[in-house]
Amino acid sequence: MIFSIGQSGRPPVRPAVALPTYSRQPFEGNPQLQVIVRDNNVDQALKALKKKLQREGVFREMKRRRHYEKPSEKRVREKAEAISRARKVARKAALRESGTQVARTERKVRPTRGVATA
């Protein structure tokens, strides 16, 4: 490895780890989205871009990263998401087996605090 000596007489400081040219890739998949504008129809291209961003989960990721999420909160959220996915898979499997729609169980609604209901 050859270093060029700067004005200070020392070789330039190099990072210990080679970082990619783009900042850490937060999303899985293609880091570069491309939308083609046809016939100067920017509205249609913008609609297609929004759809692609929605599919990639960019909006959800941005919303989640607005505030710091503690590791314990992250574990709780991920566990709840996993339970939700498992329930969805089980519901779809039951639907395929029975051939009819399976009714969802109703969630318990908490009473609101401090608000008088009439």
C-alpha positions as CSV (number, residue, x, y, z in Angstrom):
1,M,0.0,0.0,0.0
2,I,1.4,3.4,-0.9
3,F,0.5,6.5,1.1
4,S,1.1,10.0,-0.1
5,I,2.6,12.1,2.6
6,G,0.6,15.3,3.3
7,Q,1.8,18.7,4.5
8,S,2.1,17.4,8.1
9,G,4.6,14.8,7.1
10,R,2.3,11.9,8.1
11,P,0.3,9.6,5.9
12,P,-3.5,10.4,5.8
13,V,-5.7,8.8,8.4
14,R,-7.7,6.0,6.9
15,P,-10.8,4.4,8.5
16,A,-10.3,1.0,10.0
17,V,-13.4,-0.3,8.3
18,A,-14.2,0.3,4.6
19,L,-17.7,1.9,4.5
20,P,-19.9,1.6,1.5
21,T,-20.4,4.7,-0.7
22,Y,-24.1,4.9,0.4
23,S,-25.0,5.2,4.0
24,R,-26.0,2.0,5.7
25,Q,-28.6,0.3,3.6
26,P,-31.7,0.3,5.9
27,F,-34.0,-1.5,3.4
28,E,-33.7,-4.9,1.9
29,G,-33.8,-5.1,-1.8
30,N,-32.7,-2.7,-4.5
31,P,-31.1,0.4,-3.0
32,Q,-31.9,2.4,-6.1
33,L,-35.5,2.8,-7.3
34,Q,-36.1,4.0,-10.9
35,V,-39.3,5.4,-12.3
36,I,-39.7,6.3,-16.0
37,V,-41.6,9.4,-16.9
38,R,-43.6,8.8,-20.1
39,D,-45.0,11.6,-22.2
40,N,-44.1,14.2,-19.6
41,N,-46.7,12.7,-17.3
42,V,-45.1,13.5,-13.9
43,D,-48.3,12.8,-12.0
44,Q,-48.4,9.2,-13.2
45,A,-44.6,8.8,-12.5
46,L,-45.1,10.2,-9.0
47,K,-47.9,7.8,-8.4
48,A,-45.8,4.9,-9.5
49,L,-42.9,6.1,-7.3
50,K,-45.2,6.3,-4.2
51,K,-46.4,2.8,-4.9
52,K,-42.9,1.4,-5.2
53,L,-41.8,3.2,-2.0
54,Q,-44.9,1.8,-0.2
55,R,-44.1,-1.7,-1.4
56,E,-40.5,-1.4,-0.3
57,G,-41.6,-0.2,3.2
58,V,-39.8,3.1,3.0
59,F,-42.7,5.1,4.6
60,R,-43.1,2.6,7.4
61,E,-39.3,2.7,8.1
62,M,-39.3,6.5,8.0
63,K,-42.2,6.7,10.5
64,R,-40.4,4.2,12.8
65,R,-37.1,6.1,12.7
66,R,-38.7,9.5,13.6
67,H,-37.9,8.8,17.2
68,Y,-35.4,6.6,19.0
69,E,-36.7,3.2,19.8
70,K,-35.3,1.5,22.8
71,P,-34.0,-2.1,22.3
72,S,-36.7,-3.4,24.7
73,E,-39.4,-1.6,22.8
74,K,-38.0,-3.0,19.5
75,R,-38.1,-6.5,20.9
76,V,-41.8,-6.0,22.1
77,R,-42.8,-4.6,18.7
78,E,-41.0,-7.4,16.7
79,K,-42.6,-10.0,18.9
80,A,-46.1,-8.5,18.4
81,E,-45.4,-8.4,14.6
82,A,-44.4,-12.0,14.6
83,I,-47.5,-13.1,16.5
84,S,-49.6,-11.1,14.1
85,R,-48.0,-12.7,11.1
86,A,-48.5,-16.2,12.7
87,R,-52.2,-15.5,13.3
88,K,-52.5,-14.3,9.7
89,V,-50.9,-17.5,8.3
90,A,-53.1,-19.7,10.6
91,R,-56.2,-17.7,9.5
92,K,-55.3,-18.2,5.8
93,A,-54.6,-21.9,6.3
94,A,-58.0,-22.4,8.1
95,L,-59.6,-20.5,5.2
96,R,-58.0,-22.8,2.6
97,E,-59.0,-25.9,4.6
98,S,-62.6,-25.0,5.2
99,G,-63.3,-23.1,2.0
100,T,-65.3,-20.5,3.8
101,Q,-64.3,-17.3,5.6
102,V,-63.2,-17.7,9.2
103,A,-64.7,-15.0,11.5
104,R,-62.1,-12.8,13.3
105,T,-62.4,-12.6,17.1
106,E,-63.4,-9.2,18.2
107,R,-60.8,-7.2,20.2
108,K,-61.6,-5.9,23.6
109,V,-62.0,-2.2,23.5
110,R,-60.5,-0.3,26.5
111,P,-62.6,2.5,27.9
112,T,-61.0,5.9,27.4
113,R,-59.6,7.6,30.4
114,G,-60.9,10.9,31.6
115,V,-63.5,11.2,28.9
116,A,-67.1,10.9,30.0
117,T,-69.2,8.8,27.6
118,A,-72.9,9.4,27.4
